[in-house]
Amino acid sequence: MTTTTALVVTRHGGPEVLEVQEREVPVPGHGEALVEVAAGGVNFIDAYQREGIYPTDPPYVQGFEAAGTVRAVGEGAAVAVGDRVAWSMTIGLHAGTVLADSEKLLPVPDGVELETAAAATLQGMTAHALVTDVHRVEEGTVALVHAAAGGVGQLLTQMIVNRGGHVIATAGSAAKLEIARSRGALETIDYSEVEDLSGAVREAADRLGATKGVHVAYDGVGKATFDDSLASLRPRGTMVLFGGASGQVPPFDLQRLNAGGSLYVTRPSLAHFIADREELMTRGRELFEEIDSGRLDIAIGGRYPFAEAAEAYRALEGRATTGKLLLIP
């Protein structure tokens, strides 16, 4: 029996419940591919699943994003042995070798490193969906981006700027704000130093010509910033809540949307924006084209072996990171 190393969630809880185990390497069946993983991305969704916020049934192999090389295929597979691929939105990817539905595998161009693909696929397609479909960013769009030095934040900032928009970035330190500026943010706010965050955002929006507030707020922080995000919007502005790094947002009175100026609130999940293969392939192709062309830079903030995975997640959940963390089998 051939085995592979895997990172297993043994029970619901914090990073301490992670354990490195050996698992049997499966044989690919019809339409499946066996992928040797080069790297896996560290994401908040892993933590939400591990903690039981998103329903899971431990023990299970963790991981929602990876890239690697196809080593074996079953009959009718959509990929070939030797193909470089990346994929996400499928649990169980933090392992040395992973069995995959070949229809969900994205081809990685030769000009894109596999580690870069592993760092970009989930967050990159998420950011792409947020600026193209959830709220279409156009020339002159003024957008608020929270945690702009983080993985999604850096990608969002670059994509908004690439589409002619203007970014007001928030972060928790001067160093992180400098990162946001390097990605193209025109206005930056240290939310640890302002008492009235929404007021500071509105002042920044005014300097950018948005006198009534921002067109859209992209908020992956959640509980700590949600109210200020709503208060920063112009009438008919859009609040895009795509994560909860500071905790989940509690229920609120929908009349607040009316009082704020017929506001929109949405809670998107990438799964619904790559629901069919054609959309998945289009989104993945456009993402990798932006990376390959140099229009989108992927910042890797750290690489950890499986044995140090708990450290990586503590850093992520403690919001002590910039860029994307990777786990290397």
N, C-alpha and C positions, 0 to 999 in steps of 0.2 A: 504494500500500500504506500503510495506517495503522499506526503503531507506538505502543508504549507503553513507558515506562521500567520496568525490572525489576531487582531485586537478585539477582545470580547467584552461586552457589557454583561457582567455576571448578575447584576440586580439593579433596580432603579436607585439612583443616588448621584453623588458628586463624582469627580474624576477618580476618586480612590476605588471605585467599583470596576475600573478597567483592568483587564488581565490579558497578558500575552499567552496564547495557547496554540497548539498544533491542531490543524484540521485537515481532513482528507481532501485531496485534490479531485474534484469530480471530472467526469468525462463529458464533453459537450454533446448534447443531443441535437435534434432537428432545429435549425435556426439559431443555434447557440455558438458562442466562441469562448475559448479559454484565453484569458489575458494575463500576461506577466506584468504586474503593476510596478511602475517606476516610482510613483509618488501618489499620495492621497492628500486632499485638501482638508484642513481643519475648519469646521464651520459651526455656527451657533445652532443650526438644526440638529447637529449631532448631540449637543447638550440638551436641547429640548426633548429629544427622543430618549436619551439616557436618563433624564430626570422624570420621565413619564408625563411631561406636559403634552407631548404628542404621543398617542397610544403606541406602545411597544410591548413585546412579551419576552423579557430576558429568560435565558441567556441568548444573545445574538451577536453576530459580527457587526461592529460599528462601521460607519463610513458612508458618506453620501456623494463622494466625488473622487475621481481617480483618473490616471492616464497610464498607458503602458503599451505593450506590443502583443499582438495576437500570436499565440503559440500553437493553437489547435482549433479546428472548427468542425461543427457538425454539418450534416447534409442540409443544403438550402440556406446556409449562412450568408448574410449580406456583406461579409468581410472575408479577407483571405489571410492565410498565415503570413506573418511578417508585417502586416498593416500596423501603423501607429495610430492609436485611437484614444479618445477620452470620453468620459460619460459621467452623468450625475443623476440625482433624483431616484437612485436605486440604493436601498440599504445593503450593507454588507461588503463595502468596497475596501475597507482597511485590512487587506490581506496581501500576502506575497503573490498569490495566484487567485484569480476570481473568474467564476463562470458568469457570462453575460448574455443577455438577449442581444443578438447582433444588430437588431433593428434600432437599438438605442445608442449604438456606438457612433461617435462623431469622428470622421477622418481628421487627423492632425497634419497640417501642411509641413513639408520638409523644413521650412524656415522657422518653425516654432518648436522650441525644446519641449520634451515631454513634461518636465517639471513646471514649465510655464503653463502648459495646457492644464495640468492638474491644479495649478493655482488659479486658473482663470475660468474654468468651465461653468461651475455652479454660480459663482458670484458674477462672472462676466455675462452669462445669459440672463441672470436676474436683472442686472443693470440695463442690459439691452432691452429687455421687456419693459422695464420701468420708464425708459425714455422714448420708446417707440409706440407702445400699445397702451400701457396703463395711463400715462399722460404724455402725449406727443410733444417733445421739446422742439421748438422752432426758433428761427432767428429772433432774438430779442426776449425770449423767455427768461424770466428771473426766477431762479430756483433756490430754495433753502436745502442744504445737504448737511444733516447731522452726522457726527463722527466721521468727518470727511477724510481723516488720515487712515481710517481702517480699510479693510480689503474692498468692500463694496463702495465705500465712500470715495476712495481714490478713483475707482472705475467710473462711478456716476459722474464725478466732477469732470473727468476727461471727456466722457461721452457727451455731456451737456455742452461743454465748450466746443467740441468738434461739430456740434449741430447749430452753433451760433448763439447758444444761451449764455447766461451770466450766472455765476454761482456765488451765493453767500454761504460760507462754510463755518461750521462750529466744530470745536474740539476742546480738549481739556488741558492743553498746555501750549506754550509758545512754540515748542519744537514740532508738535503736531500741526499747528496752524501754518508753520513754514512749509510743511509737506503739502498741505492743501493749496497753498499759494503756488508751489512748484507744479501742481497739477492744473493750474489755471484759475483758481478761485480769485475773484476780484475783491471780495470783502471777507474778512475772517473775524470770528467772535470766540473768545475764550469763555465758555459758559460757566466756568468755575469762578470767574471774576465779575460777572454782571448780576445785578439783582433782578433786573427786568429784561429777561432774554427776548421776549417777543417785541418789546420796545426797541431793543438794540437791533433786532432783525429788521423792523420797519424803518428805522433810521438808515440802515445800510441799503434797503430796497429803494428808498427815496433817492439816495445818491446814485443809484443805478437807473433811475427814471421810472421806477415802479412806485408811484406816489400813494397807492392804495393798499400796498402789501404785495407779497410774493405771489406769483401765479401758481406755484406748486411747492409743497414741502415734502421732501423725501426723508422719512424718519424710520430708522432701524433701531433706535434706542428704546422707544416705547414709553413706558410709564413715566420716566423722569422728564421727558420733553414733549409729550403729546399735547398738553394744554397750551404750551407756548407755540407749538407748531400750528395749532388751530388759530390761535390769536394772531399769527403772523400773516395769515392769508388775506388776499384781496377778496371782495365779493365774487362769488362763483369760483373761488380758488379750490384747488384739490389737495387734500391731505392723503399722502400715500404712506401708510403704515406697513412696513415690510419686515419688521422684526421687533424683538423685545429684549435688547441687551440689558436693560435696567429693570426688567420685569414686565409682565403682561399688563396691558391697559384695562382697567376695570370698566364695567358697563357705564354708559353716560347717557344723559338726556339728549335725544335727537333734536329737540327744540334749539339746542345750541347751534346747530347747523343753520337753522333759519335766522337766528339772531345775529350770526356772524356774517350773513350775506348770502344765503342759499349755497352754502359750502358743500363740497363733495368729500366723502371719506371712503377709502377703499383699502382692503386688506388682501393684497395679491399673494399668490403662491406660484412659483415658477412652473409647477406641474401643469397648471391650467394654460400655460403659454407655450408649452412644447407637447401638447396633448396628442398631436399626430406627427408622423414621421416627416412629412413635408415641412411643417413649421419648425420642428426640431432641427432638421438639416439646414434650413434657411438661416435660422438664428445662429446656429453654430458656425456656419460658413462666414456670415457677416462678422461675427466676433473674431474669428481667427484671421480674417482679412485685415481687420483693424490692427491686430497685434503684429501680423507679418509685415504690414506696411509702415510700422513705426508710429502710427497715430494713437496707439494705445499701449502704454507701458505697464507691465505687470510687476509690482513690487513684492518680492518674497521676503518676509520679515524674519523667517527662521525655519530651520530644518531639524526635525526630531526623529530619532529612532522610535520604534514601537514601545520599547522599554521606558521611554521618557514621555509617552503620550499624555499622561496625567499632568505633567508640567506644562505642556503646550495648551491644554484646555484650561488650566488655571490662569495662564497668561491671557488667553482669549476672553474668558469670562470675567476676568478682573479688569478688562479693557486696558491692558498694559501693552498692547501690541500696535504696531503700524505695519500695513501691508498684510500679506497672506502667510500663514504658517502651514508647513507641509509635514506630513509623516512619511518617512522613508522605510519601506519594508526591509 
